[in-house]
Amino acid sequence: MVNALPRMDTGADVDDGSFAAYLDPMVIRSARQIYETYYSVHPELTEPPLGVAINRVTHRGKLIFTRKPALLPQECFIPFDLIQSTAY
C-alpha cells in the first residue's frame, strides 16, 4: 500500500523550543511553582532538572532529572530553560 499523502517538512521541531508558543502560560507558571517548591524543600539540589512533566488539566507534576519522560495524553513536558525564562 502506498501512502497517497506526501510527507511535508513543517520546519517545526519538538526539541527546538518553538512549541513554547502553544503552551498555556498557567501551565508554565505551575511548572515553575513545582520547581520552586521542590528547591525550597531540597536546597542541596546542585544539578538542575531537565524539566517538569505536568498534567495540563490538574497542573500536578514532577521534576524530571534523568531523561525526557514518556507522557500520558494529558501531560506535557516543560523544559527547565522555559521554567527559568522571565517571559512567564
N, C-alpha and C positions, 0 to 999 in steps of 0.2 A: 504494500500500500504506500502510495506517495503522498506526502503532505502537500496539499494544494496551496497553502498559505506560505509566502516567502518569509524567511526569518529576517527581521529588521533590527538593526542596532539603534537603540533609542539614545545612546550616549550617556545614559544614567547607570551608575554602578552603585550597588548597595554599600560597598565599602568606601566610597569616596565622600560620604557625609552629605551628599545632595539630598538625601531623604529627610534631613532635618526640617526642611520647609513643610513637610507633610505631617509632622508630629504636633500633637496638641501641646501648647505651652504649659498647661496644667500638669501633663504627664511628666514633662521635663522638670518642672518645679517639684513635683512629688519625688522624682528620682534624686534630685539634689537634697531634699529633706531626708530621704532614706540614707544617703551617704553621710550627711552631717550628723544624723543621729548615731549611725554606726561609729563614726570617727570620735564622737564625744564619749561614747562608751568604751572604745578601744583606742586611746590616744597613742599607743605604742605602734600603731599602723605605720609602717615605713614604705611599703610598696603600694602604689596607687592601684585601685581595681581597674579592670578593663572597662567596666561599666555596670549598669544596673539592668537586670531583667525585671520588667514591671508589667503588671496587668493594666491594660488601658481602661478597663471599666472600674475596678476596685481601687486602683492606684497602690496596690500592695506589691512589694518587690523585694529583691535581694541583690546584694553585691556579687559580682562575678569576678573572680581573680585568675582563674586558670585558662579558660578558653571561651570563645563565644558559645553560648548555650543553645540547646535545641529548645525552641519556644513553642508554647501552646498557641492556638489560633488567636486568642485574645491578648497575647503578650507581645511586647516589643522590647528591643534592646536599645538602651540609651548609652552611647559611648561616654567614657569619662571626660574626654575633651569637650563634649557638648554640655556635660554637667558643670564643668568649670567655666563655661562661657558666661559672659556677663549679659548676653543678649536676652536671657530669660530670667 
